Structures are given as C-alpha cells and as structure tokens.
Amino acid sequence: MTFEKKSPTCITSSYEVTLSTTTSDPKWMFWKKRRYVVAVLAFFGFFNAYALRANLSIAIVAMTENKTTVLENGTTIQEPPEFDWDSKVQGYVLSSFFYGYITTQLLGGWLSAKIGGKRVFGGGIAVTAFLTLITPILARINLSLLLTLRVIEGIFEGVTYPCIHAVWSRWAPPLERTRLATLAYAGSHIGTVVSMPVSAYLATALGWPSIFYFFGSLGLIWFVIWWVVVAESPAEDSRISKEELEYIEQSLGNVDAKRNIVYPWKSIFTSAPVWAIVVAHFTDNWGFYTLLTQLPKFMKG
C-alpha cells in the first residue's frame, strides 16, 4: 500500500492577503493611500497647533522691548515699548493659554466620541487660528481681553491630542497605528522648531502683529483643506479605493459596536507603573513648556 503525500493546505484570510498586498507591494505609494493622506494632514494640524501656541513667546519680546532709532546725523532716539509690562504681567500673558488648555483634556476625548474626531480636531485648531488673527487688536485694547483670549485659545487647543485618537480608531489599522500616529505627532515638534525663527524674522521685518496674522491665516487655510479632504471614517470617504476600504474595515472590525466595558479604576489609580508614567510625562512637559515660553525672553535679556 502506498500513501500519496499531499502538500498542506494553506488557509489565508482575506485580511492577511490584503495586508500583504497593501504594505509589501513594491509599487505601493503612500500618497495614494487615504489613511496616509489623513496622517499627513494631521501632521500639519499639529504643526499649526504648536505654532499657534509658541508664537507669543517670540512676539512678546518685540512687544515689550525698547526701540532704538538712529538718525542720519548720528542722534540716537530711545522709544518706550508699546506694552509696558513687567516680568510678572508677562508671565501671566504667557501662562494664560495653559489655564484653558488643562480644562479640556478629558472633554476632547468625550466630545470626539460623540460628534467625531475630524470635527473636534479641525474645529479646535480653526477657532485657535481665528483668535490668533485678532490677537493684535485685542492686545492693544486691553490686557484683560488678551488674557481672556489666550485662555479661550487654550480651551480649544486642549481637545486636539485627545480627539486625534478617535480619528485613528477609524482610520488606522492595528499594524500601522504606531506609524500613522508618529507621523502625525511629529508635526507638533517641527511646528515649534519652525515657528520660532519664522516669528523672529516676521517681528524684525514686518512688526510683531505680522506673527499673528501669518500663523492665524496658515491655520485657517489648513482647516479648509482638512475639512474638504478628510472624511470622518473610511466608509464616508468618496476617494478611497475599494481595496483600502476593505483592508481597513477588516483589520478594525466593527468599531461602532457598543460594548459594556468595566474599567478597573482602582487598579489603575493604585498602579505604580501608571503613576511613574504620569510623573515622567508631567516633568517632561514642565521642562518643555518652561523653555518654550521663557527661553526667548532669557536669550533677549
């Protein structure tokens, strides 16, 4: 009796096939994948968000410095600053943004679950950009108006980081989530790096109000593109390919399904690793934002 040797049957799900052809194809081009278009636009969203919060750190130096004019005959004229704010008042102006920022961290996540991450992310940056445009007007009217405006800016920017997770919950396949999120979050650091020298140049060449006009306009232009190009979910995107839509939906499953989840709050709040992360994140942000707000004045002095 002879036995015929048969090769084992390979059972591959459509998700695995789609994954292979989506990520390993040598002809794969990221700009033709809608999820990467979303990530790139989110990158520029965070770019604008951080540029809008960092520009005042440069502008306040120009707003409060003495102006020196040298005439043709060599005579030097000292002009007083436009805003005679001492270091205490300047500290209030620079920190007022963060009083609003801290209040909407949890709200941003809840709100994006209700009305969608695209709307909350875009709307938060758009309102901040509009308020940035009118900053020079309100600053020249009254200090209290400027402080109020900066607090409101912080409130609307506070939703950006929490709500972007709602975008990834619909757009990012599990195996690509880290890549997409990293691409988007990189915009915050690049926005800070770019905005500070650009702000310094604008203040010198065109005056400090141009800083707010430039970055405010840039933020509103980004919002229009974000609103037109990005859909709330892949299923609502008219430009997405059938293959990409199937790949994302099969990898994520039913994200809209309601599940009763019991959160172990006691275990979370008594966990040493959780508190280690909280402390590390707190100290990292403390140092970063202290340098962001105070370093320009320190270097000028």
Beta strands, then each sheet from edge to edge (+ up, - down):
strand 1: 67-70
strand 2: 76-79
sheet 1: 1+ 2-
end
